[in-house]
Each structure stands twice: as structure tokens, then as C-alpha cells.
């Protein structure tokens, strides 16, 4: 069984209430160790090379704000080999093997929003095609995305709400993971358990904490 690269983004700064820190990287690694079935190398793309994290750090070259720095995942100089990206507010609650064995140069989750919404809000930069909190990819395979964005980042950050909406416009026909493998944390409010088959739970649930959501304390037994 071949090893895999796993990479996260630790961007420090003021951006729409994002406050990720080194502890989140440690928590993610601990979570990965519980559910992975193969050897892996852990990387952290960051604008703080002094950060104390359990990963090999990779310097952000452009320091684009917040989630826009995820575009640097398409840099051609990232470590070679099949790579899984995960947001720091993601929690693994099932075996990672099905996700790691999917095929495609870039695989994401569907947004699960009605197609009509993509077009109704397109003028405001919303293209509800993908959920890019989890991405399986081959580094360099789509390096043109990084090159194109880097030519005029301000223009694209103004045009689109987020990088995943930009992907919905630029690469609308990428393969996607089965919908039932992922669930938004917000959707667990009022539930005592999550449906069988879920592998990833992701997202910041409004004003609640993704680290220890008060509305679902039972979740911690799965990711700690």
C-alpha cells in the first residue's frame, strides 16, 4: 500500500473570524492517526514558519488572506505524490481508506446546493459547485489554476466569494466524492448521532465552536 501526503493550511491573521492555531494542527493529526490505514507524510502550508506544529512546514509564498491561500495547493513545487488536503475545522469520524482510493487529478465534495442557486447568485461571486474543505489531488496537475490566480489575485478575490466558488467556475466538471461521506457540522444540531457512512464532518457552526460544539458533545468520542 502506497503512502500518501496529507496537508493542511495554518494561516494566521485577521480574516472573517478565522482563528486557527497550532492546537488545531495537533488535533487534526491525532484524528488522522486514528482513522488512517497507511503511512503518510504530514505537511502544513503556513505563513508562520515559527509555528510549533507536528508537520513539515511549507512557507506560503504570497500570503493571500484566509482561504485564498489554499490556491497555493496548486503550486507545482509542492512535495510530489498523491495528496489529501483537509481544513483545520474538519473532523474525521470514519475510515479514510475510501476517500484516499478515489481517482482523479482533483476530487472534492459537491456543495449539495440546488443548481439554480449557482446561477441566481453568480453575479455576487457565489457558485455553489464544490465544498473544498477536503481535496484529494496530484500536486502540479492543475498548476495553471495557481498561475492564473497569481497573475491578478485582487481581481479574482473581488469577483468570487471564495476559492471554492472560483473552482466552480474554472473547473466545473471535476470528479467528486460520494455525498454521503461528508456532513456539515451545523447539520448535526439536535441530533444524538450522525448517519452511518459519514467519514468527514466539517465547517464552523455559526457562533458555536467547531472544536467542542456544545450542541453535540457526543462527537468527541469519534475524533479524540
PyMOL CGO cylinders between C-alpha atoms (Angstrom):
from pymol import cmd
from pymol.cgo import CYLINDER

trace = [
    CYLINDER, 0.00, 0.00, 0.00, 1.50, 3.31, -1.09, 0.3, 1, 1, 1, 1, 1, 1,
    CYLINDER, 1.50, 3.31, -1.09, 1.96, 6.11, 1.42, 0.3, 1, 1, 1, 1, 1, 1,
    CYLINDER, 1.96, 6.11, 1.42, 0.13, 9.40, 0.98, 0.3, 1, 1, 1, 1, 1, 1,
    CYLINDER, 0.13, 9.40, 0.98, 0.77, 13.06, 1.71, 0.3, 1, 1, 1, 1, 1, 1,
    CYLINDER, 0.77, 13.06, 1.71, -1.67, 14.93, 3.94, 0.3, 1, 1, 1, 1, 1, 1,
    CYLINDER, -1.67, 14.93, 3.94, -1.55, 18.70, 4.06, 0.3, 1, 1, 1, 1, 1, 1,
    CYLINDER, -1.55, 18.70, 4.06, -3.39, 21.41, 5.99, 0.3, 1, 1, 1, 1, 1, 1,
    CYLINDER, -3.39, 21.41, 5.99, -3.33, 25.22, 5.97, 0.3, 1, 1, 1, 1, 1, 1,
    CYLINDER, -3.33, 25.22, 5.97, -2.45, 27.27, 9.03, 0.3, 1, 1, 1, 1, 1, 1,
    CYLINDER, -2.45, 27.27, 9.03, -2.96, 30.90, 8.03, 0.3, 1, 1, 1, 1, 1, 1,
    CYLINDER, -2.96, 30.90, 8.03, -2.56, 33.42, 10.82, 0.3, 1, 1, 1, 1, 1, 1,
    CYLINDER, -2.56, 33.42, 10.82, -4.17, 36.82, 10.52, 0.3, 1, 1, 1, 1, 1, 1,
    CYLINDER, -4.17, 36.82, 10.52, -7.48, 38.66, 10.58, 0.3, 1, 1, 1, 1, 1, 1,
    CYLINDER, -7.48, 38.66, 10.58, -9.88, 37.16, 8.07, 0.3, 1, 1, 1, 1, 1, 1,
    CYLINDER, -9.88, 37.16, 8.07, -13.63, 36.77, 8.63, 0.3, 1, 1, 1, 1, 1, 1,
    CYLINDER, -13.63, 36.77, 8.63, -13.33, 35.49, 12.18, 0.3, 1, 1, 1, 1, 1, 1,
    CYLINDER, -13.33, 35.49, 12.18, -10.93, 32.66, 11.35, 0.3, 1, 1, 1, 1, 1, 1,
    CYLINDER, -10.93, 32.66, 11.35, -8.75, 31.89, 14.37, 0.3, 1, 1, 1, 1, 1, 1,
    CYLINDER, -8.75, 31.89, 14.37, -6.98, 28.61, 13.62, 0.3, 1, 1, 1, 1, 1, 1,
    CYLINDER, -6.98, 28.61, 13.62, -3.92, 27.82, 15.70, 0.3, 1, 1, 1, 1, 1, 1,
    CYLINDER, -3.92, 27.82, 15.70, -1.22, 25.22, 16.33, 0.3, 1, 1, 1, 1, 1, 1,
    CYLINDER, -1.22, 25.22, 16.33, -3.50, 23.17, 18.59, 0.3, 1, 1, 1, 1, 1, 1,
    CYLINDER, -3.50, 23.17, 18.59, -5.84, 22.64, 15.66, 0.3, 1, 1, 1, 1, 1, 1,
    CYLINDER, -5.84, 22.64, 15.66, -2.98, 21.12, 13.64, 0.3, 1, 1, 1, 1, 1, 1,
    CYLINDER, -2.98, 21.12, 13.64, -2.17, 18.77, 16.53, 0.3, 1, 1, 1, 1, 1, 1,
    CYLINDER, -2.17, 18.77, 16.53, -5.84, 17.79, 16.83, 0.3, 1, 1, 1, 1, 1, 1,
    CYLINDER, -5.84, 17.79, 16.83, -6.11, 17.08, 13.13, 0.3, 1, 1, 1, 1, 1, 1,
    CYLINDER, -6.11, 17.08, 13.13, -3.02, 14.87, 13.16, 0.3, 1, 1, 1, 1, 1, 1,
    CYLINDER, -3.02, 14.87, 13.16, -4.32, 12.92, 16.16, 0.3, 1, 1, 1, 1, 1, 1,
    CYLINDER, -4.32, 12.92, 16.16, -7.60, 12.48, 14.34, 0.3, 1, 1, 1, 1, 1, 1,
    CYLINDER, -7.60, 12.48, 14.34, -5.84, 11.28, 11.18, 0.3, 1, 1, 1, 1, 1, 1,
    CYLINDER, -5.84, 11.28, 11.18, -3.76, 8.77, 13.12, 0.3, 1, 1, 1, 1, 1, 1,
    CYLINDER, -3.76, 8.77, 13.12, -6.92, 7.18, 14.46, 0.3, 1, 1, 1, 1, 1, 1,
    CYLINDER, -6.92, 7.18, 14.46, -8.54, 6.57, 11.08, 0.3, 1, 1, 1, 1, 1, 1,
    CYLINDER, -8.54, 6.57, 11.08, -5.77, 6.13, 8.50, 0.3, 1, 1, 1, 1, 1, 1,
    CYLINDER, -5.77, 6.13, 8.50, -4.70, 2.71, 7.23, 0.3, 1, 1, 1, 1, 1, 1,
    CYLINDER, -4.70, 2.71, 7.23, -1.33, 3.56, 5.67, 0.3, 1, 1, 1, 1, 1, 1,
    CYLINDER, -1.33, 3.56, 5.67, 1.86, 5.52, 6.17, 0.3, 1, 1, 1, 1, 1, 1,
    CYLINDER, 1.86, 5.52, 6.17, 1.64, 9.22, 5.46, 0.3, 1, 1, 1, 1, 1, 1,
    CYLINDER, 1.64, 9.22, 5.46, 3.70, 12.39, 5.47, 0.3, 1, 1, 1, 1, 1, 1,
    CYLINDER, 3.70, 12.39, 5.47, 2.10, 15.37, 7.16, 0.3, 1, 1, 1, 1, 1, 1,
    CYLINDER, 2.10, 15.37, 7.16, 2.63, 18.91, 5.84, 0.3, 1, 1, 1, 1, 1, 1,
    CYLINDER, 2.63, 18.91, 5.84, 1.42, 22.32, 6.95, 0.3, 1, 1, 1, 1, 1, 1,
    CYLINDER, 1.42, 22.32, 6.95, 1.21, 25.20, 4.49, 0.3, 1, 1, 1, 1, 1, 1,
    CYLINDER, 1.21, 25.20, 4.49, 1.62, 28.32, 6.61, 0.3, 1, 1, 1, 1, 1, 1,
    CYLINDER, 1.62, 28.32, 6.61, 2.55, 31.99, 6.83, 0.3, 1, 1, 1, 1, 1, 1,
    CYLINDER, 2.55, 31.99, 6.83, 4.14, 31.39, 10.25, 0.3, 1, 1, 1, 1, 1, 1,
    CYLINDER, 4.14, 31.39, 10.25, 7.28, 29.31, 9.88, 0.3, 1, 1, 1, 1, 1, 1,
    CYLINDER, 7.28, 29.31, 9.88, 7.89, 29.59, 13.65, 0.3, 1, 1, 1, 1, 1, 1,
    CYLINDER, 7.89, 29.59, 13.65, 4.66, 27.74, 14.42, 0.3, 1, 1, 1, 1, 1, 1,
    CYLINDER, 4.66, 27.74, 14.42, 5.03, 24.67, 16.65, 0.3, 1, 1, 1, 1, 1, 1,
    CYLINDER, 5.03, 24.67, 16.65, 3.17, 22.03, 14.65, 0.3, 1, 1, 1, 1, 1, 1,
    CYLINDER, 3.17, 22.03, 14.65, 3.60, 18.25, 14.20, 0.3, 1, 1, 1, 1, 1, 1,
    CYLINDER, 3.60, 18.25, 14.20, 4.16, 18.63, 10.48, 0.3, 1, 1, 1, 1, 1, 1,
    CYLINDER, 4.16, 18.63, 10.48, 6.77, 19.63, 7.93, 0.3, 1, 1, 1, 1, 1, 1,
    CYLINDER, 6.77, 19.63, 7.93, 6.09, 23.30, 7.31, 0.3, 1, 1, 1, 1, 1, 1,
    CYLINDER, 6.09, 23.30, 7.31, 5.86, 24.77, 3.81, 0.3, 1, 1, 1, 1, 1, 1,
    CYLINDER, 5.86, 24.77, 3.81, 6.15, 28.55, 3.51, 0.3, 1, 1, 1, 1, 1, 1,
    CYLINDER, 6.15, 28.55, 3.51, 3.29, 30.38, 1.84, 0.3, 1, 1, 1, 1, 1, 1,
    CYLINDER, 3.29, 30.38, 1.84, 4.77, 32.43, -0.99, 0.3, 1, 1, 1, 1, 1, 1,
    CYLINDER, 4.77, 32.43, -0.99, 2.02, 35.01, -1.37, 0.3, 1, 1, 1, 1, 1, 1,
    CYLINDER, 2.02, 35.01, -1.37, 0.16, 35.14, 1.96, 0.3, 1, 1, 1, 1, 1, 1,
    CYLINDER, 0.16, 35.14, 1.96, -3.21, 35.68, 0.30, 0.3, 1, 1, 1, 1, 1, 1,
    CYLINDER, -3.21, 35.68, 0.30, -5.85, 36.22, 3.02, 0.3, 1, 1, 1, 1, 1, 1,
    CYLINDER, -5.85, 36.22, 3.02, -7.54, 33.29, 4.71, 0.3, 1, 1, 1, 1, 1, 1,
    CYLINDER, -7.54, 33.29, 4.71, -8.93, 30.59, 2.48, 0.3, 1, 1, 1, 1, 1, 1,
    CYLINDER, -8.93, 30.59, 2.48, -7.47, 32.26, -0.62, 0.3, 1, 1, 1, 1, 1, 1,
    CYLINDER, -7.47, 32.26, -0.62, -4.08, 30.87, 0.43, 0.3, 1, 1, 1, 1, 1, 1,
    CYLINDER, -4.08, 30.87, 0.43, -5.46, 27.42, -0.40, 0.3, 1, 1, 1, 1, 1, 1,
    CYLINDER, -5.46, 27.42, -0.40, -4.84, 28.31, -4.05, 0.3, 1, 1, 1, 1, 1, 1,
    CYLINDER, -4.84, 28.31, -4.05, -1.15, 27.67, -3.26, 0.3, 1, 1, 1, 1, 1, 1,
    CYLINDER, -1.15, 27.67, -3.26, -2.03, 23.97, -3.08, 0.3, 1, 1, 1, 1, 1, 1,
    CYLINDER, -2.03, 23.97, -3.08, -1.80, 24.12, -6.86, 0.3, 1, 1, 1, 1, 1, 1,
    CYLINDER, -1.80, 24.12, -6.86, 1.82, 25.26, -6.79, 0.3, 1, 1, 1, 1, 1, 1,
    CYLINDER, 1.82, 25.26, -6.79, 3.98, 22.91, -8.89, 0.3, 1, 1, 1, 1, 1, 1,
    CYLINDER, 3.98, 22.91, -8.89, 6.72, 22.80, -6.22, 0.3, 1, 1, 1, 1, 1, 1,
    CYLINDER, 6.72, 22.80, -6.22, 4.69, 21.02, -3.54, 0.3, 1, 1, 1, 1, 1, 1,
    CYLINDER, 4.69, 21.02, -3.54, 6.01, 17.59, -2.46, 0.3, 1, 1, 1, 1, 1, 1,
    CYLINDER, 6.01, 17.59, -2.46, 5.17, 15.01, -5.14, 0.3, 1, 1, 1, 1, 1, 1,
    CYLINDER, 5.17, 15.01, -5.14, 2.76, 12.17, -4.57, 0.3, 1, 1, 1, 1, 1, 1,
    CYLINDER, 2.76, 12.17, -4.57, -0.95, 11.68, -4.03, 0.3, 1, 1, 1, 1, 1, 1,
    CYLINDER, -0.95, 11.68, -4.03, -2.08, 14.30, -1.54, 0.3, 1, 1, 1, 1, 1, 1,
    CYLINDER, -2.08, 14.30, -1.54, -5.10, 14.85, 0.70, 0.3, 1, 1, 1, 1, 1, 1,
    CYLINDER, -5.10, 14.85, 0.70, -5.89, 18.37, 1.88, 0.3, 1, 1, 1, 1, 1, 1,
    CYLINDER, -5.89, 18.37, 1.88, -8.09, 18.94, 4.95, 0.3, 1, 1, 1, 1, 1, 1,
    CYLINDER, -8.09, 18.94, 4.95, -9.34, 22.15, 6.55, 0.3, 1, 1, 1, 1, 1, 1,
    CYLINDER, -9.34, 22.15, 6.55, -8.47, 22.58, 10.21, 0.3, 1, 1, 1, 1, 1, 1,
    CYLINDER, -8.47, 22.58, 10.21, -12.16, 22.63, 11.17, 0.3, 1, 1, 1, 1, 1, 1,
    CYLINDER, -12.16, 22.63, 11.17, -12.59, 19.14, 9.71, 0.3, 1, 1, 1, 1, 1, 1,
    CYLINDER, -12.59, 19.14, 9.71, -13.17, 16.05, 11.84, 0.3, 1, 1, 1, 1, 1, 1,
    CYLINDER, -13.17, 16.05, 11.84, -12.67, 12.50, 10.65, 0.3, 1, 1, 1, 1, 1, 1,
    CYLINDER, -12.67, 12.50, 10.65, -15.25, 10.09, 12.07, 0.3, 1, 1, 1, 1, 1, 1,
    CYLINDER, -15.25, 10.09, 12.07, -14.74, 7.04, 9.83, 0.3, 1, 1, 1, 1, 1, 1,
    CYLINDER, -14.74, 7.04, 9.83, -12.03, 5.13, 7.98, 0.3, 1, 1, 1, 1, 1, 1,
    CYLINDER, -12.03, 5.13, 7.98, -10.20, 7.33, 5.46, 0.3, 1, 1, 1, 1, 1, 1,
    CYLINDER, -10.20, 7.33, 5.46, -9.49, 4.49, 3.02, 0.3, 1, 1, 1, 1, 1, 1,
    CYLINDER, -9.49, 4.49, 3.02, -12.48, 5.13, 0.68, 0.3, 1, 1, 1, 1, 1, 1,
    CYLINDER, -12.48, 5.13, 0.68, -11.50, 8.78, 0.26, 0.3, 1, 1, 1, 1, 1, 1,
    CYLINDER, -11.50, 8.78, 0.26, -7.82, 8.01, -0.28, 0.3, 1, 1, 1, 1, 1, 1,
    CYLINDER, -7.82, 8.01, -0.28, -8.57, 5.50, -3.02, 0.3, 1, 1, 1, 1, 1, 1,
    CYLINDER, -8.57, 5.50, -3.02, -10.69, 7.78, -5.20, 0.3, 1, 1, 1, 1, 1, 1,
    CYLINDER, -10.69, 7.78, -5.20, -9.36, 8.57, -8.66, 0.3, 1, 1, 1, 1, 1, 1,
    CYLINDER, -9.36, 8.57, -8.66, -8.93, 11.94, -10.33, 0.3, 1, 1, 1, 1, 1, 1,
    CYLINDER, -8.93, 11.94, -10.33, -6.38, 14.76, -10.52, 0.3, 1, 1, 1, 1, 1, 1,
    CYLINDER, -6.38, 14.76, -10.52, -8.56, 16.77, -8.13, 0.3, 1, 1, 1, 1, 1, 1,
    CYLINDER, -8.56, 16.77, -8.13, -11.51, 15.34, -6.19, 0.3, 1, 1, 1, 1, 1, 1,
    CYLINDER, -11.51, 15.34, -6.19, -13.77, 17.42, -3.95, 0.3, 1, 1, 1, 1, 1, 1,
    CYLINDER, -13.77, 17.42, -3.95, -17.21, 17.13, -2.38, 0.3, 1, 1, 1, 1, 1, 1,
    CYLINDER, -17.21, 17.13, -2.38, -20.32, 18.52, -4.00, 0.3, 1, 1, 1, 1, 1, 1,
    CYLINDER, -20.32, 18.52, -4.00, -21.84, 21.54, -2.32, 0.3, 1, 1, 1, 1, 1, 1,
    CYLINDER, -21.84, 21.54, -2.32, -25.28, 19.87, -2.38, 0.3, 1, 1, 1, 1, 1, 1,
    CYLINDER, -25.28, 19.87, -2.38, -26.89, 23.19, -3.22, 0.3, 1, 1, 1, 1, 1, 1,
    CYLINDER, -26.89, 23.19, -3.22, -29.58, 23.30, -5.95, 0.3, 1, 1, 1, 1, 1, 1,
    CYLINDER, -29.58, 23.30, -5.95, -28.13, 24.17, -9.34, 0.3, 1, 1, 1, 1, 1, 1,
    CYLINDER, -28.13, 24.17, -9.34, -30.47, 27.16, -9.64, 0.3, 1, 1, 1, 1, 1, 1,
    CYLINDER, -30.47, 27.16, -9.64, -28.67, 28.75, -6.69, 0.3, 1, 1, 1, 1, 1, 1,
    CYLINDER, -28.67, 28.75, -6.69, -25.38, 28.67, -8.60, 0.3, 1, 1, 1, 1, 1, 1,
    CYLINDER, -25.38, 28.67, -8.60, -26.83, 30.95, -11.22, 0.3, 1, 1, 1, 1, 1, 1,
    CYLINDER, -26.83, 30.95, -11.22, -29.09, 33.11, -9.04, 0.3, 1, 1, 1, 1, 1, 1,
    CYLINDER, -29.09, 33.11, -9.04, -26.10, 34.35, -7.05, 0.3, 1, 1, 1, 1, 1, 1,
    CYLINDER, -26.10, 34.35, -7.05, -23.39, 34.04, -9.66, 0.3, 1, 1, 1, 1, 1, 1,
    CYLINDER, -23.39, 34.04, -9.66, -23.15, 37.79, -10.14, 0.3, 1, 1, 1, 1, 1, 1,
    CYLINDER, -23.15, 37.79, -10.14, -22.23, 38.04, -6.43, 0.3, 1, 1, 1, 1, 1, 1,
    CYLINDER, -22.23, 38.04, -6.43, -19.43, 35.51, -6.79, 0.3, 1, 1, 1, 1, 1, 1,
    CYLINDER, -19.43, 35.51, -6.79, -21.35, 32.53, -5.42, 0.3, 1, 1, 1, 1, 1, 1,
    CYLINDER, -21.35, 32.53, -5.42, -21.03, 29.35, -7.46, 0.3, 1, 1, 1, 1, 1, 1,
    CYLINDER, -21.03, 29.35, -7.46, -22.30, 26.51, -5.32, 0.3, 1, 1, 1, 1, 1, 1,
    CYLINDER, -22.30, 26.51, -5.32, -20.47, 23.71, -7.10, 0.3, 1, 1, 1, 1, 1, 1,
    CYLINDER, -20.47, 23.71, -7.10, -17.90, 22.36, -4.65, 0.3, 1, 1, 1, 1, 1, 1,
    CYLINDER, -17.90, 22.36, -4.65, -17.12, 22.03, -0.96, 0.3, 1, 1, 1, 1, 1, 1,
    CYLINDER, -17.12, 22.03, -0.96, -13.34, 22.37, -0.90, 0.3, 1, 1, 1, 1, 1, 1,
    CYLINDER, -13.34, 22.37, -0.90, -12.65, 21.57, 2.76, 0.3, 1, 1, 1, 1, 1, 1,
    CYLINDER, -12.65, 21.57, 2.76, -11.45, 18.13, 1.65, 0.3, 1, 1, 1, 1, 1, 1,
    CYLINDER, -11.45, 18.13, 1.65, -9.48, 17.72, -1.57, 0.3, 1, 1, 1, 1, 1, 1,
    CYLINDER, -9.48, 17.72, -1.57, -7.59, 14.75, -2.99, 0.3, 1, 1, 1, 1, 1, 1,
    CYLINDER, -7.59, 14.75, -2.99, -5.17, 15.77, -5.71, 0.3, 1, 1, 1, 1, 1, 1,
    CYLINDER, -5.17, 15.77, -5.71, -1.94, 15.28, -7.61, 0.3, 1, 1, 1, 1, 1, 1,
    CYLINDER, -1.94, 15.28, -7.61, 0.38, 18.25, -6.95, 0.3, 1, 1, 1, 1, 1, 1,
    CYLINDER, 0.38, 18.25, -6.95, 1.10, 20.21, -10.11, 0.3, 1, 1, 1, 1, 1, 1,
    CYLINDER, 1.10, 20.21, -10.11, -1.61, 18.55, -12.19, 0.3, 1, 1, 1, 1, 1, 1,
    CYLINDER, -1.61, 18.55, -12.19, -3.66, 21.76, -12.25, 0.3, 1, 1, 1, 1, 1, 1,
    CYLINDER, -3.66, 21.76, -12.25, -0.84, 24.27, -11.73, 0.3, 1, 1, 1, 1, 1, 1,
    CYLINDER, -0.84, 24.27, -11.73, -2.46, 26.58, -14.29, 0.3, 1, 1, 1, 1, 1, 1,
    CYLINDER, -2.46, 26.58, -14.29, -5.01, 27.49, -11.57, 0.3, 1, 1, 1, 1, 1, 1,
    CYLINDER, -5.01, 27.49, -11.57, -2.23, 28.86, -9.36, 0.3, 1, 1, 1, 1, 1, 1,
    CYLINDER, -2.23, 28.86, -9.36, -0.56, 30.61, -12.29, 0.3, 1, 1, 1, 1, 1, 1,
    CYLINDER, -0.56, 30.61, -12.29, -3.78, 32.24, -13.45, 0.3, 1, 1, 1, 1, 1, 1,
    CYLINDER, -3.78, 32.24, -13.45, -4.79, 33.38, -9.98, 0.3, 1, 1, 1, 1, 1, 1,
    CYLINDER, -4.79, 33.38, -9.98, -1.31, 34.72, -9.17, 0.3, 1, 1, 1, 1, 1, 1,
    CYLINDER, -1.31, 34.72, -9.17, -1.40, 36.97, -12.23, 0.3, 1, 1, 1, 1, 1, 1,
    CYLINDER, -1.40, 36.97, -12.23, -4.26, 39.06, -10.78, 0.3, 1, 1, 1, 1, 1, 1,
    CYLINDER, -4.26, 39.06, -10.78, -5.34, 37.85, -7.32, 0.3, 1, 1, 1, 1, 1, 1,
    CYLINDER, -5.34, 37.85, -7.32, -7.15, 41.07, -6.36, 0.3, 1, 1, 1, 1, 1, 1,
    CYLINDER, -7.15, 41.07, -6.36, -9.42, 40.74, -9.37, 0.3, 1, 1, 1, 1, 1, 1,
    CYLINDER, -9.42, 40.74, -9.37, -10.45, 37.19, -8.56, 0.3, 1, 1, 1, 1, 1, 1,
    CYLINDER, -10.45, 37.19, -8.56, -10.82, 37.82, -4.82, 0.3, 1, 1, 1, 1, 1, 1,
    CYLINDER, -10.82, 37.82, -4.82, -13.22, 40.63, -5.74, 0.3, 1, 1, 1, 1, 1, 1,
    CYLINDER, -13.22, 40.63, -5.74, -15.11, 38.58, -8.31, 0.3, 1, 1, 1, 1, 1, 1,
    CYLINDER, -15.11, 38.58, -8.31, -15.63, 35.41, -6.27, 0.3, 1, 1, 1, 1, 1, 1,
    CYLINDER, -15.63, 35.41, -6.27, -16.86, 34.86, -2.73, 0.3, 1, 1, 1, 1, 1, 1,
    CYLINDER, -16.86, 34.86, -2.73, -14.24, 32.17, -2.09, 0.3, 1, 1, 1, 1, 1, 1,
    CYLINDER, -14.24, 32.17, -2.09, -11.70, 29.95, -3.79, 0.3, 1, 1, 1, 1, 1, 1,
    CYLINDER, -11.70, 29.95, -3.79, -14.15, 27.05, -4.00, 0.3, 1, 1, 1, 1, 1, 1,
    CYLINDER, -14.15, 27.05, -4.00, -16.60, 29.25, -5.89, 0.3, 1, 1, 1, 1, 1, 1,
    CYLINDER, -16.60, 29.25, -5.89, -13.79, 30.14, -8.25, 0.3, 1, 1, 1, 1, 1, 1,
    CYLINDER, -13.79, 30.14, -8.25, -13.14, 26.44, -8.86, 0.3, 1, 1, 1, 1, 1, 1,
    CYLINDER, -13.14, 26.44, -8.86, -16.84, 26.03, -9.62, 0.3, 1, 1, 1, 1, 1, 1,
    CYLINDER, -16.84, 26.03, -9.62, -16.39, 28.48, -12.46, 0.3, 1, 1, 1, 1, 1, 1,
    CYLINDER, -16.39, 28.48, -12.46, -12.97, 27.40, -13.71, 0.3, 1, 1, 1, 1, 1, 1,
    CYLINDER, -12.97, 27.40, -13.71, -13.18, 23.61, -13.36, 0.3, 1, 1, 1, 1, 1, 1,
    CYLINDER, -13.18, 23.61, -13.36, -16.90, 22.69, -13.09, 0.3, 1, 1, 1, 1, 1, 1,
    CYLINDER, -16.90, 22.69, -13.09, -16.52, 19.07, -14.21, 0.3, 1, 1, 1, 1, 1, 1,
    CYLINDER, -16.52, 19.07, -14.21, -14.12, 17.60, -11.66, 0.3, 1, 1, 1, 1, 1, 1,
    CYLINDER, -14.12, 17.60, -11.66, -14.91, 14.20, -10.09, 0.3, 1, 1, 1, 1, 1, 1,
    CYLINDER, -14.91, 14.20, -10.09, -16.50, 14.36, -6.65, 0.3, 1, 1, 1, 1, 1, 1,
    CYLINDER, -16.50, 14.36, -6.65, -16.66, 12.14, -3.60, 0.3, 1, 1, 1, 1, 1, 1,
    CYLINDER, -16.66, 12.14, -3.60, -20.00, 10.45, -2.77, 0.3, 1, 1, 1, 1, 1, 1,
    CYLINDER, -20.00, 10.45, -2.77, -22.19, 12.98, -0.99, 0.3, 1, 1, 1, 1, 1, 1,
    CYLINDER, -22.19, 12.98, -0.99, -22.96, 10.71, 1.95, 0.3, 1, 1, 1, 1, 1, 1,
    CYLINDER, -22.96, 10.71, 1.95, -19.30, 10.64, 3.06, 0.3, 1, 1, 1, 1, 1, 1,
    CYLINDER, -19.30, 10.64, 3.06, -19.43, 14.26, 4.27, 0.3, 1, 1, 1, 1, 1, 1,
    CYLINDER, -19.43, 14.26, 4.27, -21.68, 16.23, 6.58, 0.3, 1, 1, 1, 1, 1, 1,
    CYLINDER, -21.68, 16.23, 6.58, -21.61, 19.84, 7.72, 0.3, 1, 1, 1, 1, 1, 1,
    CYLINDER, -21.61, 19.84, 7.72, -21.21, 20.23, 11.47, 0.3, 1, 1, 1, 1, 1, 1,
    CYLINDER, -21.21, 20.23, 11.47, -24.08, 22.70, 11.51, 0.3, 1, 1, 1, 1, 1, 1,
    CYLINDER, -24.08, 22.70, 11.51, -26.40, 19.92, 10.30, 0.3, 1, 1, 1, 1, 1, 1,
    CYLINDER, -26.40, 19.92, 10.30, -25.84, 17.91, 13.49, 0.3, 1, 1, 1, 1, 1, 1,
    CYLINDER, -25.84, 17.91, 13.49, -27.74, 20.34, 15.70, 0.3, 1, 1, 1, 1, 1, 1,
    CYLINDER, -27.74, 20.34, 15.70, -30.49, 18.49, 17.50, 0.3, 1, 1, 1, 1, 1, 1,
    CYLINDER, -30.49, 18.49, 17.50, -29.10, 15.05, 16.62, 0.3, 1, 1, 1, 1, 1, 1,
    CYLINDER, -29.10, 15.05, 16.62, -27.88, 12.39, 19.04, 0.3, 1, 1, 1, 1, 1, 1,
    CYLINDER, -27.88, 12.39, 19.04, -25.88, 10.55, 16.37, 0.3, 1, 1, 1, 1, 1, 1,
    CYLINDER, -25.88, 10.55, 16.37, -24.86, 11.01, 12.74, 0.3, 1, 1, 1, 1, 1, 1,
    CYLINDER, -24.86, 11.01, 12.74, -25.90, 8.81, 9.82, 0.3, 1, 1, 1, 1, 1, 1,
    CYLINDER, -25.90, 8.81, 9.82, -23.85, 5.70, 9.06, 0.3, 1, 1, 1, 1, 1, 1,
    CYLINDER, -23.85, 5.70, 9.06, -21.25, 6.05, 6.33, 0.3, 1, 1, 1, 1, 1, 1,
    CYLINDER, -21.25, 6.05, 6.33, -20.09, 9.56, 7.25, 0.3, 1, 1, 1, 1, 1, 1,
    CYLINDER, -20.09, 9.56, 7.25, -16.32, 9.97, 7.02, 0.3, 1, 1, 1, 1, 1, 1,
    CYLINDER, -16.32, 9.97, 7.02, -15.82, 13.74, 7.32, 0.3, 1, 1, 1, 1, 1, 1,
    CYLINDER, -15.82, 13.74, 7.32, -17.65, 16.34, 9.37, 0.3, 1, 1, 1, 1, 1, 1,
    CYLINDER, -17.65, 16.34, 9.37, -16.60, 19.88, 8.56, 0.3, 1, 1, 1, 1, 1, 1,
    CYLINDER, -16.60, 19.88, 8.56, -17.47, 23.52, 8.96, 0.3, 1, 1, 1, 1, 1, 1,
    CYLINDER, -17.47, 23.52, 8.96, -17.76, 26.21, 11.61, 0.3, 1, 1, 1, 1, 1, 1,
    CYLINDER, -17.76, 26.21, 11.61, -21.28, 26.04, 13.12, 0.3, 1, 1, 1, 1, 1, 1,
    CYLINDER, -21.28, 26.04, 13.12, -22.23, 29.68, 13.32, 0.3, 1, 1, 1, 1, 1, 1,
    CYLINDER, -22.23, 29.68, 13.32, -21.30, 31.14, 16.69, 0.3, 1, 1, 1, 1, 1, 1,
    CYLINDER, -21.30, 31.14, 16.69, -20.63, 27.74, 18.22, 0.3, 1, 1, 1, 1, 1, 1,
    CYLINDER, -20.63, 27.74, 18.22, -17.16, 26.18, 18.39, 0.3, 1, 1, 1, 1, 1, 1,
    CYLINDER, -17.16, 26.18, 18.39, -16.08, 23.55, 15.89, 0.3, 1, 1, 1, 1, 1, 1,
    CYLINDER, -16.08, 23.55, 15.89, -13.52, 22.35, 18.46, 0.3, 1, 1, 1, 1, 1, 1,
    CYLINDER, -13.52, 22.35, 18.46, -16.04, 21.37, 21.11, 0.3, 1, 1, 1, 1, 1, 1,
    CYLINDER, -16.04, 21.37, 21.11, -19.59, 22.01, 19.87, 0.3, 1, 1, 1, 1, 1, 1,
    CYLINDER, -19.59, 22.01, 19.87, -21.95, 22.35, 22.83, 0.3, 1, 1, 1, 1, 1, 1,
    CYLINDER, -21.95, 22.35, 22.83, -24.88, 21.07, 20.77, 0.3, 1, 1, 1, 1, 1, 1,
    CYLINDER, -24.88, 21.07, 20.77, -23.20, 17.69, 20.13, 0.3, 1, 1, 1, 1, 1, 1,
    CYLINDER, -23.20, 17.69, 20.13, -20.78, 16.80, 22.95, 0.3, 1, 1, 1, 1, 1, 1,
    CYLINDER, -20.78, 16.80, 22.95, -21.02, 13.12, 21.98, 0.3, 1, 1, 1, 1, 1, 1,
    CYLINDER, -21.02, 13.12, 21.98, -18.96, 13.84, 18.86, 0.3, 1, 1, 1, 1, 1, 1,
    CYLINDER, -18.96, 13.84, 18.86, -15.68, 13.99, 20.74, 0.3, 1, 1, 1, 1, 1, 1,
    CYLINDER, -15.68, 13.99, 20.74, -15.61, 10.24, 21.25, 0.3, 1, 1, 1, 1, 1, 1,
    CYLINDER, -15.61, 10.24, 21.25, -15.12, 9.91, 17.49, 0.3, 1, 1, 1, 1, 1, 1,
    CYLINDER, -15.12, 9.91, 17.49, -12.34, 12.41, 16.85, 0.3, 1, 1, 1, 1, 1, 1,
    CYLINDER, -12.34, 12.41, 16.85, -10.27, 12.48, 20.02, 0.3, 1, 1, 1, 1, 1, 1,
]
cmd.load_cgo(trace, "trace")
